[in-house]
Amino acid sequence: MSSFLKNRIKSIGYAANGALLLLRTEASAKVQAAIACLTVIAGFCFGISAVEWMLQLLAIAIVMSLEGVNTAIEKIADFVHPDHHDKIGIIKDISAGAVFIAAVSAMIIGGIIYIPRIF
């Protein structure tokens, strides 16, 4: 096996480990993963279309990915400046705001998909 392929396999391992670490250590990622699981179950129960599945899975992926980026930014900020600092607080707030925007958008997508099926 070429060193290029070995390195790509190692990279996938590191990425999978990072995703598991996020899910094991971050409360908000656990909550979002639980909501994602419920949404997937709802998709099967309501028989949503292929396009709706794509939009739902894309929304889940964006929220979970941004949660990982937000966590990484917070960890870096805490490492660089462990004490409270106003500018670090602003950086953390903006990062969390990005997750919030994605989560609200995902809820709207979920509403568009599921509200007509419920009522």
C-alpha positions, 0 to 999 in steps of 0.5 A, spaced: 500 500 500 502 506 498 504 511 503 499 516 500 493 511 501 496 509 508 496 517 510 489 518 507 486 512 512 490 515 518 486 521 516 480 518 516 481 515 523 483 521 526 477 524 523 472 519 526 476 519 533 474 527 533 467 526 531 467 521 537 470 525 542 465 531 540 459 526 541 462 523 548 465 530 551 460 536 548 453 536 552 450 540 546 453 535 541 449 530 544 443 533 544 443 535 537 445 528 535 439 525 539 435 530 535 438 528 529 436 521 531 429 523 532 428 526 526 431 520 522 426 516 525 421 521 524 423 521 516 422 513 516 415 514 520 412 519 515 415 516 509 419 523 507 421 523 499 428 523 497 429 530 496 426 531 503 431 526 506 437 530 502 435 536 505 434 533 512 441 530 512 444 536 509 441 540 515 443 535 520 450 535 517 451 542 517 449 543 524 453 537 527 459 540 523 458 547 525 458 544 533 465 541 531 468 547 529 465 551 534 468 546 540 474 547 536 474 554 536 472 554 544 478 549 545 483 553 542 481 560 545 481 557 552 488 554 550 490 561 548 487 565 553 485 561 559 482 567 563 476 571 562 477 576 556 472 580 552 475 579 545 475 571 547 468 572 549 466 575 543 470 570 538 466 564 542 459 568 542 460 569 534 462 561 533 456 559 538 452 564 533 453 560 527 451 554 530 445 557 532 443 560 525 444 553 523 440 550 528 434 555 527 435 553 519 434 546 521 428 547 525 425 551 519 427 545 514 424 540 519 417 544 520 417 545 512 417 537 512 413 535 518 408 540 520 404 538 513 404 531 515 402 532 522 396 537 521 
